[in-house]
């Protein structure tokens, strides 16, 4: 049996999700191919959302610290909402493979972990005093939280051992920029 090695190019995953306390929705079981498409299009959407966040953040005026802080928080909260939607999508879909629940949980935990990290960064930044002497440091800390997120979270794809699902990731066109399967 050939074991697939997976390397993810997760150029996105700075995300957010705090929906874990909601009501449970039964997950729909779909083919490995459909699941791969769902995962990859969702993560690709998160990558696009991160690019939009960075572009909008870089366009913010920097001459008023309080305005910068308020507008940055609004942008980050919109970004968090993208991760909440991704988490719900991952909660609602299960691949028709062995260890399906475990695989589904990998992606749910991945986006919810990202959500938790971003939410903490937003809450810390919200508490910062824009008129304080340390505010520039608070801005740097806020920006750094987004830049190191991917390294902190790890790679859910590398934990997948099911050959059918790995082949589906490899065959799915929308996965080409998200994950690369070797093996």
C-alpha positions as CSV (number, residue, x, y, z in Angstrom):
1,X,0.0,0.0,0.0
2,X,1.4,3.4,-1.0
3,X,1.2,6.0,1.7
4,X,0.5,9.5,0.5
5,X,2.7,12.3,1.9
6,X,0.9,15.6,2.0
7,X,2.4,19.1,2.0
8,X,0.0,21.9,2.3
9,X,0.5,25.3,0.9
10,X,-1.9,27.0,3.4
11,X,-1.2,30.5,2.4
12,X,-4.3,31.5,4.1
13,X,-5.3,30.1,7.1
14,X,-5.4,32.9,9.4
15,X,-8.9,32.5,10.5
16,X,-11.5,32.4,13.1
17,X,-14.4,30.5,14.5
18,X,-16.2,30.4,17.8
19,X,-19.3,28.5,16.9
20,X,-18.6,25.3,18.8
21,X,-21.3,26.0,21.4
22,X,-24.2,26.0,18.9
23,X,-26.7,23.3,18.1
24,X,-25.3,20.2,16.4
25,X,-26.4,19.8,12.8
26,X,-26.1,16.2,11.4
27,X,-23.2,16.1,8.9
28,X,-24.0,15.1,5.3
29,X,-22.0,12.2,4.0
30,X,-20.5,12.9,0.6
31,X,-18.0,11.2,-1.7
32,X,-14.3,11.7,-1.2
33,X,-14.2,13.7,-4.4
34,X,-17.0,16.0,-3.2
35,X,-15.4,16.4,0.2
36,X,-12.1,17.3,-1.3
37,X,-13.8,20.0,-3.4
38,X,-15.6,21.3,-0.4
39,X,-12.4,21.5,1.7
40,X,-10.3,23.1,-1.0
41,X,-12.8,25.6,-2.2
42,X,-13.5,26.7,1.4
43,X,-9.8,27.0,2.1
44,X,-9.2,28.8,-1.2
45,X,-12.0,31.2,-0.1
46,X,-10.2,31.8,3.2
47,X,-7.0,32.6,1.2
48,X,-8.9,35.1,-0.9
49,X,-10.4,36.6,2.3
50,X,-7.0,37.0,3.8
51,X,-5.8,38.8,0.7
52,X,-8.8,41.1,0.9
53,X,-8.1,41.7,4.6
54,X,-4.4,42.6,3.9
55,X,-5.3,44.9,1.0
56,X,-8.0,46.7,3.0
57,X,-5.8,46.9,6.1
58,X,-2.9,48.4,4.2
59,X,-5.2,51.0,2.7
60,X,-6.3,52.3,6.1
61,X,-5.3,55.8,7.1
62,X,-2.6,55.8,9.7
63,X,-2.8,59.4,10.8
64,X,-5.3,58.8,13.6
65,X,-4.6,55.9,15.9
66,X,-8.1,55.5,17.2
67,X,-9.6,55.4,13.7
68,X,-6.9,52.9,12.6
69,X,-7.8,50.7,15.6
70,X,-11.5,50.8,15.1
71,X,-11.3,50.1,11.4
72,X,-8.8,47.3,11.8
73,X,-11.0,45.6,14.3
74,X,-14.0,45.8,11.9
75,X,-11.9,44.3,9.1
76,X,-10.6,41.5,11.5
77,X,-14.2,40.7,12.6
78,X,-15.3,40.4,9.0
79,X,-12.4,38.0,8.5
80,X,-13.4,36.0,11.6
81,X,-16.9,35.6,10.1
82,X,-15.3,33.9,7.1
83,X,-13.8,31.3,9.4
84,X,-17.1,30.9,11.2
85,X,-18.7,30.1,7.9
86,X,-15.9,27.7,7.0
87,X,-16.3,25.9,10.4
88,X,-20.0,25.4,9.8
89,X,-19.4,24.1,6.3
90,X,-16.8,21.6,7.7
91,X,-19.2,20.6,10.5
92,X,-22.0,19.9,8.0
93,X,-19.9,17.7,5.6
94,X,-18.3,14.3,6.2
95,X,-16.4,12.2,3.6
96,X,-17.7,8.7,2.9
97,X,-14.4,7.0,4.0
98,X,-13.1,5.2,7.0
99,X,-12.3,7.5,9.9
100,X,-14.6,10.1,8.4
101,X,-15.5,11.7,11.7
102,X,-11.8,12.0,12.6
103,X,-11.1,13.7,9.2
104,X,-14.0,16.1,9.6
105,X,-12.8,17.0,13.1
106,X,-9.3,17.8,11.7
107,X,-10.7,20.6,9.5
108,X,-13.2,21.8,12.1
109,X,-10.5,22.1,14.8
110,X,-8.2,23.7,12.3
111,X,-10.5,26.6,11.4
112,X,-11.9,26.9,14.9
113,X,-8.3,27.1,16.3
114,X,-7.6,29.8,13.8
115,X,-10.7,31.6,14.9
116,X,-9.7,31.4,18.5
117,X,-6.3,32.8,17.8
118,X,-7.6,35.7,15.8
119,X,-10.4,36.5,18.3
120,X,-7.8,36.7,21.1
121,X,-5.7,39.0,18.9
122,X,-8.7,41.2,18.2
123,X,-9.7,41.3,21.9
124,X,-6.2,42.3,23.0
125,X,-6.0,44.9,20.3
126,X,-9.4,46.3,21.2
127,X,-8.2,46.7,24.8
128,X,-5.1,48.7,23.7
129,X,-5.1,52.4,24.3
130,X,-4.7,54.2,20.9
131,X,-3.4,57.3,22.7
132,X,-0.9,55.4,24.8
133,X,2.9,55.4,24.1
134,X,2.8,51.6,23.6
135,X,0.2,51.6,20.9
136,X,2.6,51.1,18.0
137,X,3.7,47.9,19.8
138,X,0.1,46.9,20.1
139,X,-0.3,47.4,16.3
140,X,2.8,45.2,15.7
141,X,1.5,42.5,18.0
142,X,-1.9,42.6,16.2
143,X,-0.3,42.3,12.8
144,X,2.1,39.5,14.0
145,X,-0.9,37.4,15.2
146,X,-2.1,37.2,11.6
147,X,1.4,36.5,10.2
148,X,2.3,33.6,12.5
149,X,-1.1,32.0,12.5
150,X,-0.4,29.3,9.9
151,X,2.8,28.2,11.7
152,X,1.0,27.9,15.0
153,X,-1.9,25.8,13.7
154,X,0.0,23.1,11.7
155,X,-1.3,21.3,8.7
156,X,-4.5,19.2,8.9
157,X,-3.8,17.6,5.5
158,X,-0.6,15.9,6.8
159,X,-2.7,13.9,9.3
160,X,-4.9,12.3,6.6
161,X,-3.9,8.7,5.8
162,X,-6.9,7.5,3.8
163,X,-5.7,6.8,0.2
164,X,-9.0,7.5,-1.4
165,X,-9.3,10.9,0.1
166,X,-5.6,11.7,-0.7
167,X,-6.2,10.7,-4.3
168,X,-9.3,13.0,-4.3
169,X,-7.3,15.9,-3.1
170,X,-4.7,15.2,-5.7
171,X,-7.3,15.0,-8.5
172,X,-9.4,18.0,-7.5
173,X,-8.6,21.1,-9.6
174,X,-9.5,23.5,-6.8
175,X,-6.9,21.8,-4.5
176,X,-3.9,22.6,-6.7
177,X,-3.2,25.9,-4.8
178,X,-4.2,24.4,-1.4
179,X,-2.4,21.1,-1.0
180,X,0.1,19.0,-2.9
181,X,-0.1,15.2,-2.5
182,X,3.0,13.1,-3.0
183,X,3.2,9.4,-3.1
